[in-house]
Amino acid sequence: MDKARRQKQAVSELAKLGNVKVLYECQDRWPLAGVPAGPIWLRKLLGDDYYNDITYVDISNTRADDATLLHLKAFPRLRFLRLDRTLVTDEGLRQAGRFKVLEDLYLPDQATTEGLGHIAGPPLRRLVVPRHFTDEDLTALHRFPNLELLDLSRTTVTDAGLEHLRALRGLQDIDVSWTRVTEAGRRSLPYARIIDEYFFASTPANLKNRHQSTLRVMGVASRLGGRIETFSDLGQGVKCEDYGVQNLDLSGTKVTDSDLTLLDGAWIRNLDLSDTDITHLGSVPFARADGLIALDLSNTEIGDADLECLSELRKLDHLSVRNTRVTPGGVEKLKQALPYCAIDY
C-alpha cells in the first residue's frame, strides 16, 4: 500500500508542472491492455496504482529541475524518460541512474558525459543526446552495448565521431540530420541505417524530371534528385500539400514572397528559405505550421517585425536569422514567446 501511495503522490507532483505525460505499464506496451490489471472492484477500492507500475514519464518542455527528479524514485520500473527542454542537470541524471530497466532516454539540454555516466548501461536501447554533444562525447557511449537507436540530430558531430560507434554492433538506426556528417561518414557504418533528413529527397515521381535547379523536396534515406527553379515549375495550381512534403529546402532559389502562398495547407517540419529573395513573412501562410520544428531564414531581408509571425510556432526548436535585418532586440522578444527555441543570430 505504501508503494502505491508514493506512486500516486509522485504523479500528482509531476502534474503540477503542466504538459506532462505519465503512463502505466498497461498503457506503455503494445498491444495495449487498455486498463490496469486486477479486478475492477478491487481497483476501485485500492486504486490503479496498487496493481500497476508507472513505466513512462515525459516532462519535456517544462520547468522541471533536479529536485523534480526526486519524485521519480516512486517509479522503480521506469522504462521511458524524456528530459529535454527542462532545467535538469547532471545531478538530476544521478537520480535517474537508479532506474535499472530504463530503455528510452532523452537527455536534458544541460547534460554532459559525466551525467551520462550515472545511467545504468546495459538496458538502454534508445538515446537522444543534446545539441552540444561533440565527436569526443560519443566515446562515452561504449557503456551502452545494447543501444539500438541513437539520435545525434542537430549536434556538431562529424564523420570522426561516428568512428567511436563502431563497437556498438547492435545499433540499427542513427539519426545524423542537420549535423556535419558527410556521405563518407554515412557509409562508414554499414550495419546501421543512417537517417539524414537534410540529405534525403523523397521527390514524387512526376517531379523527378523537372528542371535541375534549386528546390529540394526532403525526407529520410538517400538523395533521389528532383530540383526545380521556383514553385511555378510545379505547374499551375500545384501546392506542397498535394505531395505530402514535410521537409523542404528552398535555399539559394529565386523564390519570392508571392511564391510562398503555395505553402498554404502544407504540413512542413523543416523549412529552409536561406539565400532567397524573401523580404518579409507577412505572406507566409503559417496557419497550419504548428508542426514546424526548424526554419532557416539566414541571408534574407527579413527584420524584427517578421519575427512576430513566428511567435505562435510552439514546436519550433531551431531558427536561423544570420545575416538578416533582425536586431538583438527582436531576437530577445521572440525568445520570450519561444523560450525553448534555439536561435542562431
C-alpha positions as CSV (number, residue, x, y, z in Angstrom):
1,M,0.0,0.0,0.0
2,D,2.9,2.4,0.8
3,K,4.4,1.8,-2.7
4,A,1.1,2.6,-4.4
5,R,0.5,5.7,-2.2
6,R,4.0,7.0,-3.0
7,Q,3.5,6.4,-6.7
8,K,0.2,8.2,-6.8
9,Q,1.6,11.2,-4.8
10,A,4.6,11.4,-7.2
11,V,2.2,11.5,-10.2
12,S,0.3,14.4,-8.6
13,E,3.5,16.3,-8.0
14,L,4.6,15.9,-11.6
15,A,1.1,17.0,-12.8
16,K,1.8,20.4,-11.2
17,L,4.4,21.1,-13.9
18,G,1.7,21.0,-16.6
19,N,2.2,19.5,-20.1
20,V,3.5,16.2,-18.7
21,K,2.7,12.6,-19.8
22,V,2.8,9.7,-17.4
23,L,1.7,6.2,-18.3
24,Y,1.1,2.9,-16.5
25,E,2.7,-0.2,-17.9
26,C,-0.6,-1.3,-19.4
27,Q,-0.6,1.9,-21.5
28,D,3.1,1.7,-22.4
29,R,3.3,-1.7,-24.1
30,W,1.9,-3.0,-27.4
31,P,-0.6,-4.4,-27.7
32,L,-2.2,-2.1,-25.2
33,A,-4.1,-3.7,-22.4
34,G,-6.2,-0.6,-22.1
35,V,-6.9,-0.8,-18.4
36,P,-4.7,-1.7,-15.4
37,A,-4.6,-5.3,-14.2
38,G,-6.6,-6.5,-11.3
39,P,-10.3,-7.0,-10.6
40,I,-12.4,-3.8,-11.2
41,W,-14.0,-3.9,-7.8
42,L,-10.6,-4.2,-6.1
43,R,-9.1,-1.4,-8.2
44,K,-11.9,0.8,-7.2
45,L,-11.2,0.1,-3.6
46,L,-7.4,0.3,-3.7
47,G,-6.7,2.4,-6.8
48,D,-4.9,1.6,-10.1
49,D,-1.5,2.4,-8.5
50,Y,-1.8,-0.7,-6.3
51,Y,-1.7,-3.0,-9.3
52,N,0.4,-1.2,-11.9
53,D,3.8,0.5,-12.1
54,I,4.5,3.8,-13.9
55,T,6.9,3.0,-16.7
56,Y,6.7,6.1,-18.9
57,V,7.4,9.7,-17.9
58,D,7.7,12.7,-20.3
59,I,8.3,16.0,-18.6
60,S,10.0,17.7,-21.6
61,N,9.3,21.4,-22.3
62,T,8.6,22.1,-18.6
63,R,10.3,23.9,-15.7
64,A,11.4,20.5,-14.2
65,D,14.7,20.6,-12.4
66,D,16.9,18.3,-10.4
67,A,14.6,18.4,-7.4
68,T,11.7,17.2,-9.7
69,L,13.5,14.0,-10.4
70,L,13.5,13.1,-6.8
71,H,9.8,12.3,-7.3
72,L,10.8,9.6,-9.9
73,K,12.1,7.4,-7.1
74,A,8.5,6.2,-6.8
75,F,8.8,4.7,-10.3
76,P,11.4,1.9,-10.0
77,R,10.2,0.2,-13.1
78,L,10.5,3.3,-15.3
79,R,11.5,2.4,-18.9
80,F,10.9,5.7,-20.8
81,L,12.2,9.1,-19.6
82,R,12.2,12.3,-21.5
83,L,14.0,15.3,-20.0
84,D,14.9,17.6,-23.0
85,R,13.9,21.3,-22.7
86,T,14.0,21.2,-18.9
87,L,16.3,22.6,-16.2
88,V,17.6,19.2,-15.3
89,T,21.4,18.9,-14.9
90,D,24.0,16.1,-14.4
91,E,23.0,16.0,-10.8
92,G,19.4,15.1,-11.8
93,L,20.8,12.3,-14.0
94,R,22.4,10.9,-10.9
95,Q,18.9,10.4,-9.6
96,A,17.9,8.9,-12.9
97,G,20.7,6.4,-12.6
98,R,18.7,4.4,-10.1
99,F,16.5,3.1,-12.9
100,K,17.9,-0.3,-13.7
101,V,15.4,-1.1,-16.5
102,L,15.5,2.3,-18.3
103,E,15.3,1.7,-22.1
104,D,14.5,5.1,-23.6
105,L,16.2,8.3,-22.6
106,Y,16.0,11.9,-23.9
107,L,18.9,13.6,-22.2
108,P,18.4,17.1,-20.8
109,D,19.9,20.0,-22.7
110,Q,22.5,20.6,-20.0
111,A,23.6,17.0,-19.8
112,T,27.3,16.1,-20.2
113,T,29.1,12.8,-20.4
114,E,29.6,13.0,-16.7
115,G,25.9,12.9,-16.2
116,L,25.5,10.1,-18.7
117,G,27.9,8.1,-16.6
118,H,25.2,7.8,-13.9
119,I,22.8,5.9,-16.3
120,A,22.6,2.2,-16.0
121,G,24.3,0.9,-19.2
122,P,23.1,-2.5,-20.4
123,P,19.3,-1.9,-20.5
124,L,19.4,1.3,-22.5
125,R,18.2,0.8,-26.1
126,R,17.3,4.3,-27.4
127,L,19.1,7.5,-26.6
128,V,18.6,11.1,-27.7
129,V,21.6,13.4,-27.0
130,P,21.6,17.3,-26.6
131,R,22.8,19.5,-29.4
132,H,26.1,20.5,-27.7
133,F,27.4,16.9,-27.9
134,T,30.7,16.6,-29.9
135,D,32.7,13.8,-31.5
136,E,34.6,13.3,-28.3
137,D,31.4,12.9,-26.2
138,L,30.4,9.8,-28.3
139,T,33.3,7.9,-26.7
140,A,31.1,7.7,-23.5
141,L,28.5,5.6,-25.3
142,H,30.6,2.4,-25.1
143,R,28.7,1.8,-21.8
144,F,25.5,1.0,-23.7
145,P,26.2,-2.2,-25.6
146,N,22.5,-2.8,-26.3
147,L,21.9,0.6,-27.9
148,E,19.6,0.2,-30.9
149,L,18.7,3.8,-31.8
150,L,20.9,6.9,-31.4
151,D,19.6,10.4,-32.2
152,L,22.5,12.8,-32.9
153,S,20.4,15.3,-34.9
154,R,21.4,19.0,-34.7
155,T,24.7,18.2,-32.9
156,T,28.2,19.2,-34.1
157,V,29.1,15.5,-34.7
158,T,31.2,14.8,-37.8
159,D,32.4,11.6,-39.6
160,A,35.1,11.2,-36.9
161,G,32.5,10.9,-34.2
162,L,30.8,8.0,-36.0
163,E,34.1,6.1,-35.7
164,H,33.5,5.9,-31.9
165,L,30.3,3.9,-32.6
166,R,31.9,1.0,-34.4
167,A,31.9,-1.2,-31.3
168,L,28.1,-0.8,-30.9
169,R,27.2,-3.5,-33.2
170,G,23.6,-3.6,-32.1
171,L,22.9,-0.1,-33.4
172,Q,20.1,-0.2,-36.0
173,D,19.3,3.5,-36.5
174,I,21.4,6.6,-36.2
175,D,19.9,10.0,-36.9
176,V,22.5,12.5,-38.1
177,S,20.1,15.0,-39.5
178,W,21.4,18.6,-39.5
179,T,24.9,17.5,-38.4
180,R,28.3,17.7,-40.1
181,V,28.3,14.1,-41.1
182,T,29.2,13.6,-44.8
183,E,28.3,10.9,-47.4
184,A,31.5,9.1,-46.5
185,G,30.5,9.1,-42.8
186,R,27.1,7.8,-43.6
187,R,28.7,4.8,-45.4
188,S,31.2,4.1,-42.6
189,L,28.6,2.1,-40.5
190,P,27.1,-0.4,-43.0
191,Y,25.3,-2.4,-40.3
192,A,23.2,0.6,-39.2
193,R,20.5,2.6,-41.0
194,I,21.7,6.2,-41.2
195,I,18.8,8.7,-41.1
196,D,19.6,12.1,-42.5
197,E,16.6,14.3,-43.3
198,Y,18.7,17.1,-44.7
199,F,20.3,14.9,-47.3
200,F,17.3,12.9,-48.4
201,A,15.0,13.8,-51.2
202,S,11.7,11.8,-51.4
203,T,10.7,13.6,-54.6
204,P,7.4,12.5,-56.1
205,A,7.9,10.6,-59.4
206,N,6.2,13.3,-61.5
207,L,8.7,15.9,-60.2
208,K,11.9,13.9,-60.7
209,N,12.4,15.0,-64.3
210,R,11.7,18.7,-63.7
211,H,14.3,21.4,-64.2
212,Q,17.5,20.7,-62.4
213,S,17.9,23.8,-60.3
214,T,17.4,24.7,-56.7
215,L,14.3,23.4,-54.9
216,R,14.8,20.1,-53.0
217,V,11.9,18.1,-51.5
218,M,13.3,16.3,-48.5
219,G,12.5,13.1,-46.5
220,V,14.5,10.3,-44.8
221,A,17.2,8.0,-46.5
222,S,19.2,8.9,-49.6
223,R,19.2,11.6,-52.3
224,L,16.8,10.8,-55.1
225,G,17.1,14.0,-57.2
226,G,14.3,16.4,-58.1
227,R,15.3,20.1,-58.0
228,I,13.4,22.9,-59.7
229,E,13.8,26.7,-60.0
230,T,10.6,28.1,-58.5
231,F,7.2,26.9,-57.3
232,S,5.8,27.8,-60.7
233,D,7.7,25.0,-62.2
234,L,5.5,22.6,-60.3
235,G,2.6,23.5,-62.6
236,Q,-0.4,25.8,-62.3
237,G,-2.3,25.3,-59.0
238,V,0.0,22.7,-57.6
239,K,0.7,23.0,-53.9
240,C,3.2,21.3,-51.5
241,E,0.3,19.7,-49.6
242,D,-0.5,17.8,-52.8
243,Y,2.8,15.9,-52.5
244,G,2.8,15.3,-48.7
245,V,6.0,17.4,-48.4
246,Q,7.4,17.5,-44.8
247,N,11.0,18.7,-45.3
248,L,11.5,21.4,-47.8
249,D,14.8,23.0,-48.9
250,L,14.4,26.2,-51.0
251,S,17.8,27.6,-50.1
252,G,19.5,29.6,-52.9
253,T,16.4,29.7,-55.2
254,K,14.7,32.7,-56.8
255,V,11.7,32.1,-54.6
256,T,10.0,35.4,-53.5
257,D,7.3,36.4,-51.1
258,S,4.5,35.8,-53.6
259,D,5.7,32.2,-54.3
260,L,5.2,31.2,-50.7
261,T,1.4,31.2,-51.0
262,L,1.9,27.7,-52.4
263,L,2.9,26.6,-48.9
264,D,-0.7,27.1,-47.8
265,G,-2.0,23.9,-46.3
266,A,1.3,22.1,-46.3
267,W,2.4,20.2,-43.2
268,I,6.1,21.1,-43.1
269,R,8.5,20.1,-40.3
270,N,11.8,21.6,-41.7
271,L,11.8,24.6,-44.0
272,D,14.9,26.2,-45.5
273,L,14.4,29.7,-47.0
274,S,18.0,30.9,-46.7
275,D,19.7,32.8,-49.5
276,T,16.3,33.5,-51.2
277,D,14.6,36.7,-52.2
278,I,12.2,36.6,-49.3
279,T,11.8,40.1,-47.8
280,H,9.0,39.7,-45.2
281,L,6.9,36.9,-43.7
282,G,3.5,38.6,-43.9
283,S,2.6,36.4,-46.9
284,V,3.9,33.2,-45.5
285,P,0.8,31.0,-44.5
286,F,1.9,29.7,-41.1
287,A,-1.7,29.0,-40.1
288,R,-1.1,25.2,-40.3
289,A,2.6,25.3,-39.4
290,D,2.2,24.1,-35.8
291,G,4.3,21.1,-36.8
292,L,7.3,23.3,-37.9
293,I,10.4,22.5,-35.9
294,A,13.2,24.1,-37.9
295,L,13.3,27.2,-40.0
296,D,16.3,28.8,-41.8
297,L,15.9,32.4,-42.8
298,S,19.6,33.4,-43.0
299,N,20.8,35.7,-45.7
300,T,17.4,37.2,-46.4
301,E,15.9,40.7,-46.0
302,I,13.6,39.8,-43.1
303,G,13.5,42.1,-40.0
304,D,12.2,42.3,-36.4
305,A,8.6,42.8,-37.5
306,D,8.7,39.5,-39.4
307,L,9.6,37.5,-36.2
308,E,6.2,38.3,-34.7
309,C,4.7,35.9,-37.3
310,L,6.7,33.1,-35.6
311,S,5.6,33.7,-32.0
312,E,2.8,31.1,-32.2
313,L,5.0,28.3,-33.5
314,R,5.3,26.5,-30.2
315,K,7.1,23.4,-31.6
316,L,9.8,25.5,-33.3
317,D,13.1,24.4,-31.8
318,H,15.6,25.8,-34.2
319,L,15.6,29.2,-36.1
320,S,18.4,30.8,-38.1
321,V,18.3,34.5,-38.8
322,R,22.0,35.1,-39.6
323,N,22.9,38.0,-41.9
324,T,19.4,39.5,-41.9
325,R,17.9,42.8,-40.7
326,V,16.9,41.2,-37.4
327,T,18.3,43.0,-34.3
328,P,19.2,41.7,-30.9
329,G,16.1,43.3,-29.5
330,G,13.9,41.4,-32.0
331,V,15.6,38.1,-31.0
332,E,15.1,38.7,-27.3
333,K,11.4,39.5,-27.8
334,L,11.0,36.2,-29.8
335,K,12.8,34.3,-27.1
336,Q,10.2,35.4,-24.6
337,A,7.5,33.9,-26.7
338,L,9.5,30.8,-27.6
339,P,11.9,30.2,-24.7
340,Y,13.0,26.7,-25.8
341,C,13.8,27.7,-29.4
342,A,17.5,27.9,-30.3
343,I,18.0,31.0,-32.3
344,D,21.2,31.4,-34.5
345,Y,21.8,35.1,-34.8
